[in-house]
């Protein structure tokens, strides 16, 4: 039975991260394809039409077929170090969440503008 409003997601094909152990964690929880590949930085040609996991700016995530946001809150003293799977689990912010992001043209007549304090 399919729950209304829930999108059917396929497994992540591309993981954008600098943490190799994140791929192992995603494999352990069943989110990545066996053929998934890891890149440190995403370019449009890397993600277009694919299910991508990691942290991406919206200008890139809107090119993905699906985008799974995987947030890690890593203490500054561990930036640039190799993390263990236990640390990946420890620093994970919530569960991975999958989105479909689309670019739309802004309508200046319906855009909300905040001017308080300007």
N, C-alpha and C positions, 0 to 999 in steps of 0.2 A: 504494500500500500504506500502510495506517495502522499506526503503531507503537503497540502496546498501552500504555496508561497516558498517552499524550500527548493532550491535549485539542485539538480543532480550534478555532482562534481566528479570529474575524473581525477586520477592521480596527477601530482605535480610532475611536470616534465623538465623544468629548469629551476634550479635553486640559486638565488642570488645571495651569496654570503661569503664572508672571509673566514668562516668557522667550519672547518671540515667535519667536525663532530656533529654539527647540525644535520648534515645529510644522514648520518647514522641514526640520529634520534628520529628524524622523519621516516626513515625506513622502518625503525622499530614500531612506530605507531601506525604504519601502513599508509602514509600520505604520498610517498614517491614511487615513481615507476622504476623498474630495474634499469632502465636505460636513461634515467635522469642524469643531467650533467650539471656541474657546479661552475658558476662564474662569479668573480669578485665584483664586477661592475656590469650593469646591463646597458646595452645599446638597443635601439629599436629593432634592428634585425635579429637580435638574440631572443626577443620575447614575442614578436608579432605572431598572433594566432595560436599561442601556446598557453598552457596552464603553468603559471610561474609562482613560485613561493619565495618569500623574503620580505625586504622593505624596499619599496620603489616609490619614486615621485609619481604623482598622478599623470604627468605628461608621458610617462612610460607605461604605467599600469593600465592606461586606457587602450593600449595597443594589444594587451593580452586577451586571450579568449576568456580566461579566468585568472584571478589574482588572489593568492592566499597570503594574507599578511601574517608574518611570523615576527613578533616583537620580542626582543631581548633587552633587558635593562641590566647592562654589564657595568660593574663598578669601574670607575676611571682607572684605578690602579691595575686592572686586568686588561685594559684596552691594548690591542696588538699582541696579546698572548694566545697560545693555543688553549682552548677550553676543553675540559673533559665533558663527557655526556652528562655526568651528575651536575656540573656547573651549568650546562645548557638547560637542564630541567629546573635548576634553582633560579636562574635568571629569566626564564620564560615569563612573559606578561600575559596571563590568561591562556586561552586555547587558540590555536591557529584559526583564523576566520577567512572564508572564501567570499570574494566579491566579483561582480561583473561591473567594470568601470567603463563608462562611455563618455566621450567628449561631446559636448553640446555647445551650440553657439549661445553666448550670453545675450539676453534681451535687456537692453538698458531701461525699458519701461517696467520690468518686474524685478530688477536687481535690487537687493536691499543694501542701503548705504548707511553706515554708522558714522555720524559726524560729531557725537558727543565728545567734548574735550578738544576739539580741533579749533 
